[in-house]
Amino acid sequence: MNFDTLSHNNYPPLVDSVILYIQQHDLTQNDRLPSERELCKELSVSRNTLRESLLFLVHHGYLTVKKSSGYLVRNDMTEQTVHVQQYRYNLMENLEILTVLEERLCLQMMKSDMFELADIRRSLEEFENARDTNQLFETYELSFHRALIGECKNTTLKDLTWDIACTIREKLHFSCAPEVAEKRKIHHLITIIPVYRKIYQALESKDKKALHHAFSDLYTTSEKLIAQNLTEEELSGL
């Protein structure tokens, strides 16, 4: 297993150790892990540190926990599934950061009496018309994100936000059969454009509450699209 895919500053420190233990001991569906006390001794760690990692794995679907049985391995605890789950998790984390940053930048724009919406409106119109040339819709969508952050005076924050938007677009590719990919692109257009329109309308009316709801919708909608588009079968070769 490539444990680099499990290394992340925000992860509990023993996640990879627990997964490695499961794989080395050939634990499969519904097999029970040793007790926390036994695992602490095996891994030479404190109970609190171990429990943090176990609960992380429960939360992300690698383990289940039962009061009478302790921690059980799920049926999809394989190298491929761990990799796929990790890929999705990283993508969702990037998405969450992007929505927070873009909302903050939009709020900063609202404070100015001089901010312009022409570029945002133009990019939204181009994106709405992209259904006729859906093979290029990724470019139009990125253009909308670029227009959103265009008025930001903080170049460092602007560059960071743009890099994250590009990273998400690069990872959210359509690796399935071409005819399926085309259908998914059109579904993506139909689903995401109304959310972008809400963001524009909130900016136009300078409605902070509506803007917050629009970005919340953007995160929720994008999360669903990621789950639909990035299947385990399609991600297994990444």
Protein Blocks (a to p, Z undefined) as FASTA:
>chain_A
ZZklmgcfkbcfklmmmmmmmmmnopaehiacddfklmmmmnopafklmmmmmmmmmmno
paccdfklopaddfklcfklmmmmmmmmmmmmmmmmmmmmmmmmmmmmmmpckbcfklmm
mmmmmmmmmmmmmmlmmmmmmmmmmmmmmmpmblmlmmmmmmmmmmmmmmmccfbdfklm
mmmmmmmmmmmmmmmmmmmmmmmnopaklmmmmmmmmmmmmmmmmmmmmcfklmmmZZ
